[in-house]
């Protein structure tokens, strides 16, 4: 549960990156066998020292750092695997064994990133993560789509509670996370953007609101499952969507993406 909580904080802290990942996961993900692309200049992967208690994940100005996390976390980031998706064929050690990973780009790439939109940088980082997994773990995979449990996002009884954005308003989202929950503030955001931050529901979400590309201003506060406790359950994503935005998640059946792992080995030594 601790590691899941760290991942949740990473998602909300990297708002543009998470939104880009959502878009890819909805059907635009690169093929799992995609060819050569950009790569990190320096990569260090080593098993976490026994007894290490803390864990963290960071996207850096010149790369990526993950401490005391299983390689599933890197796969999730690299392939935009949402919580509603499943793995097939993943070795058990990839879920259980913790690693420290530090990956850095060259100075020229780091300088170029300063002039790029955050979502464009994140897409490059994802491509580099995929290259890293292929080189160090012999990672190969492909997507399969099957019918499974999903949620339909519909307008709740009482109607939409989000304020429609003014024409020409600049789009933007900011987020923050703490020990008790997550906060998202959005301007000129679409329902697709909302769906990108409803991953705590645990299933793929399909837009059935009929709102299309309409843009809204809203704030959303919720407590991810990993941060809930019996003493302080907080506000679930289901309650937050309905009470704060006027949207509801309805159980349904629909297409569910599965990342099928064809091959994966323990990472090679540095």
C-alpha positions as CSV (number, residue, x, y, z in Angstrom):
1,X,0.0,0.0,0.0
2,X,2.8,2.4,0.7
3,X,4.2,2.1,-2.8
4,X,0.8,2.6,-4.4
5,X,0.5,5.8,-2.4
6,X,3.8,7.0,-3.7
7,X,2.7,6.3,-7.3
8,X,-0.6,8.2,-6.7
9,X,1.3,11.3,-5.5
10,X,3.5,11.1,-8.6
11,X,0.5,11.1,-10.9
12,X,-1.1,14.2,-9.4
13,X,2.3,16.0,-9.2
14,X,2.9,15.4,-12.9
15,X,-0.4,16.7,-14.0
16,X,0.5,17.2,-17.7
17,X,2.3,13.9,-17.8
18,X,-0.6,12.1,-16.4
19,X,-3.0,13.7,-18.8
20,X,-0.8,12.6,-21.7
21,X,-0.5,9.1,-20.3
22,X,-4.3,8.9,-20.2
23,X,-4.6,9.9,-23.8
24,X,-2.1,7.2,-24.8
25,X,-3.9,4.6,-22.8
26,X,-7.2,5.4,-24.5
27,X,-5.9,3.9,-27.8
28,X,-2.9,5.9,-28.9
29,X,-0.2,4.0,-27.0
30,X,2.9,3.1,-29.1
31,X,3.0,-0.5,-30.2
32,X,4.7,-2.6,-27.5
33,X,7.3,-3.7,-30.1
34,X,8.0,-0.1,-31.3
35,X,11.4,0.5,-32.8
36,X,14.5,2.4,-31.6
37,X,14.0,5.9,-30.3
38,X,15.5,8.4,-27.8
39,X,17.4,6.9,-24.9
40,X,18.9,7.9,-21.6
41,X,22.6,8.6,-21.7
42,X,23.3,7.1,-18.2
43,X,21.3,4.5,-16.4
44,X,21.8,2.8,-13.0
45,X,19.6,0.0,-11.9
46,X,20.4,-1.9,-8.7
47,X,18.4,-3.9,-6.1
48,X,17.3,-1.7,-3.1
49,X,19.4,-2.3,0.0
50,X,17.7,-4.6,2.5
51,X,16.0,-2.8,5.3
52,X,15.3,0.4,3.3
53,X,12.0,1.8,4.5
54,X,11.3,4.9,2.3
55,X,10.3,4.9,-1.3
56,X,10.0,7.7,-3.9
57,X,9.5,8.4,-7.6
58,X,10.6,11.6,-9.3
59,X,10.6,13.0,-12.8
60,X,13.8,15.2,-12.9
61,X,14.8,18.1,-15.2
62,X,17.4,15.7,-16.7
63,X,15.7,12.3,-16.2
64,X,14.0,10.0,-13.9
65,X,14.6,8.5,-10.4
66,X,12.8,5.7,-8.6
67,X,13.9,4.4,-5.2
68,X,12.7,1.2,-3.5
69,X,10.0,0.5,-6.1
70,X,9.2,-2.7,-8.1
71,X,9.7,-2.6,-11.9
72,X,5.9,-2.7,-12.3
73,X,6.1,1.0,-11.5
74,X,8.4,1.7,-14.4
75,X,6.3,-0.4,-16.7
76,X,3.2,1.6,-15.7
77,X,4.9,4.8,-16.5
78,X,6.5,3.6,-19.7
79,X,3.4,2.1,-21.2
80,X,0.8,4.4,-19.8
81,X,-0.9,1.4,-18.1
82,X,-3.8,2.8,-16.1
83,X,-5.2,1.2,-12.9
84,X,-8.1,-0.2,-15.0
85,X,-5.7,-2.2,-17.1
86,X,-4.1,-5.6,-16.4
87,X,-0.8,-7.3,-16.8
88,X,-0.5,-10.8,-18.3
89,X,2.7,-12.9,-18.1
90,X,4.5,-10.5,-15.7
91,X,7.1,-12.4,-13.6
92,X,6.3,-12.4,-9.9
93,X,9.7,-10.8,-9.0
94,X,8.8,-7.8,-11.1
95,X,6.0,-7.1,-8.7
96,X,7.8,-7.9,-5.5
97,X,11.5,-7.1,-5.8
98,X,12.5,-3.5,-5.2
99,X,15.0,-1.6,-7.2
100,X,16.7,1.8,-7.2
101,X,16.7,3.4,-10.7
102,X,18.4,6.6,-11.9
103,X,18.3,7.5,-15.5
104,X,19.7,10.8,-17.0
105,X,19.8,12.4,-20.4
106,X,22.7,14.3,-22.0
107,X,23.1,18.0,-21.4
108,X,21.7,19.0,-24.8
109,X,18.5,17.0,-24.2
110,X,18.0,18.5,-20.8
111,X,18.4,22.0,-22.2
112,X,15.9,21.2,-25.0
113,X,13.4,20.0,-22.4
114,X,13.4,23.4,-20.8
115,X,11.8,24.8,-23.9
116,X,9.3,22.1,-24.4
117,X,5.7,21.7,-23.0
118,X,5.7,19.3,-20.0
119,X,3.5,16.8,-21.8
120,X,5.9,16.6,-24.8
121,X,8.8,16.0,-22.3
122,X,6.8,13.3,-20.6
123,X,6.2,11.5,-23.9
124,X,9.9,11.5,-24.6
125,X,10.6,10.2,-21.1
126,X,8.1,7.4,-21.7
127,X,9.9,6.4,-24.9
128,X,13.2,6.4,-23.1
129,X,11.7,4.2,-20.3
130,X,10.6,1.7,-22.9
131,X,14.1,1.7,-24.5
132,X,15.5,1.2,-21.0
133,X,13.3,-1.8,-20.3
134,X,14.1,-3.4,-23.6
135,X,17.9,-2.9,-23.2
136,X,18.3,-3.9,-19.6
137,X,15.5,-6.4,-19.2
138,X,14.9,-7.7,-22.7
139,X,11.4,-6.5,-22.3
140,X,8.9,-7.3,-25.0
141,X,5.1,-7.0,-24.9
142,X,1.9,-6.4,-26.9
143,X,-1.6,-5.1,-26.2
144,X,-4.7,-7.2,-26.2
145,X,-8.3,-6.0,-25.7
146,X,-11.0,-8.1,-24.0
147,X,-14.4,-7.4,-22.6
148,X,-14.4,-6.8,-18.8
149,X,-15.8,-4.6,-16.0
150,X,-15.6,-0.8,-16.7
151,X,-17.3,2.3,-15.4
152,X,-19.5,4.5,-17.6
153,X,-19.0,8.2,-16.7
154,X,-22.5,9.8,-16.7
155,X,-24.1,13.0,-15.5
156,X,-25.4,12.6,-12.0
157,X,-28.9,13.3,-10.8
158,X,-29.0,17.1,-10.3
159,X,-26.9,17.8,-13.3
160,X,-23.3,19.0,-13.9
161,X,-21.8,21.2,-11.1
162,X,-18.8,22.3,-13.0
163,X,-18.6,25.9,-14.3
164,X,-18.3,26.2,-18.1
165,X,-15.1,27.9,-19.0
166,X,-15.1,31.3,-20.6
167,X,-14.4,31.4,-24.4
168,X,-10.7,31.6,-25.1
169,X,-9.7,30.8,-21.6
170,X,-6.3,29.1,-21.4
171,X,-6.3,25.4,-20.4
172,X,-4.3,24.4,-17.4
173,X,-4.3,22.0,-14.4
174,X,-2.4,22.1,-11.1
175,X,-2.4,19.4,-8.5
176,X,-1.0,18.7,-5.1
177,X,-1.0,15.7,-2.8
178,X,-0.5,15.1,0.9
179,X,-0.9,12.5,3.5
180,X,-4.7,12.8,3.6
181,X,-5.6,13.2,-0.1
182,X,-5.2,14.8,-3.5
183,X,-6.3,18.2,-4.9
184,X,-6.8,19.1,-8.5
185,X,-7.6,22.6,-9.8
186,X,-8.5,22.7,-13.5
187,X,-9.2,25.5,-16.0
188,X,-10.8,25.0,-19.4
189,X,-10.6,21.2,-18.9
190,X,-12.7,18.6,-20.8
191,X,-14.4,15.5,-19.4
192,X,-11.5,13.5,-20.9
193,X,-9.2,15.4,-18.5
194,X,-11.5,14.6,-15.6
195,X,-11.3,10.9,-16.5
196,X,-7.5,11.1,-16.5
197,X,-7.6,11.7,-12.7
198,X,-10.3,9.2,-11.8
199,X,-8.0,6.2,-12.0
200,X,-8.5,5.4,-8.4
201,X,-11.9,3.9,-9.5
202,X,-9.9,0.8,-10.4
203,X,-11.5,0.3,-13.8
204,X,-11.4,1.8,-17.3
205,X,-13.7,4.8,-17.5
206,X,-15.8,5.4,-20.7
207,X,-17.3,8.9,-21.3
208,X,-21.1,8.7,-21.6
209,X,-21.8,12.2,-20.5
210,X,-22.4,13.6,-24.0
211,X,-20.4,16.7,-23.0
212,X,-17.8,16.1,-25.7
213,X,-15.2,18.8,-26.0
214,X,-16.9,21.4,-23.7
215,X,-14.5,22.9,-21.3
216,X,-15.0,23.6,-17.6
217,X,-13.4,25.1,-14.6
218,X,-13.5,23.0,-11.5
219,X,-11.7,21.8,-8.3
220,X,-11.6,18.1,-7.2
221,X,-10.6,16.8,-3.8
222,X,-10.5,13.1,-3.0
223,X,-8.6,10.5,-1.0
224,X,-7.0,7.7,-3.0
225,X,-7.6,4.1,-1.8
226,X,-3.9,3.8,-0.7
227,X,-4.4,6.8,1.7
228,X,-7.6,5.7,3.3
229,X,-7.9,4.1,6.7
230,X,-10.7,2.8,8.9
231,X,-10.2,5.8,11.2
232,X,-10.1,8.3,8.4
233,X,-11.6,7.0,5.2
234,X,-11.7,10.4,3.6
235,X,-13.6,11.1,0.4
236,X,-13.6,8.4,-2.3
237,X,-13.2,9.3,-6.0
238,X,-16.8,8.2,-6.5
239,X,-18.2,10.5,-3.9
240,X,-15.9,13.4,-5.0
241,X,-17.0,13.2,-8.6
242,X,-20.7,13.1,-7.8
243,X,-20.8,15.7,-5.0
244,X,-18.2,18.1,-6.4
245,X,-18.5,17.8,-10.2
246,X,-22.0,16.4,-10.8
247,X,-20.6,13.3,-12.5
248,X,-21.2,9.6,-11.6
249,X,-19.4,6.4,-12.3
250,X,-21.8,3.6,-13.2
251,X,-20.7,-0.1,-13.4
252,X,-20.8,-1.5,-16.9
253,X,-19.0,-3.9,-19.3
254,X,-16.7,-2.8,-22.0
255,X,-13.3,-3.2,-23.7
256,X,-10.4,-3.6,-21.3
257,X,-6.8,-3.3,-22.4
258,X,-4.2,-5.9,-21.2
259,X,-0.5,-5.5,-21.6
260,X,0.7,-9.0,-22.4
261,X,4.4,-9.5,-21.4
262,X,6.1,-11.7,-24.0
263,X,9.5,-11.6,-22.4
264,X,11.2,-10.0,-19.3
265,X,14.4,-10.8,-17.5
266,X,15.9,-9.4,-14.3
267,X,17.8,-6.2,-15.2
268,X,21.4,-6.6,-16.3
269,X,24.1,-5.2,-14.0
270,X,25.4,-1.6,-14.3
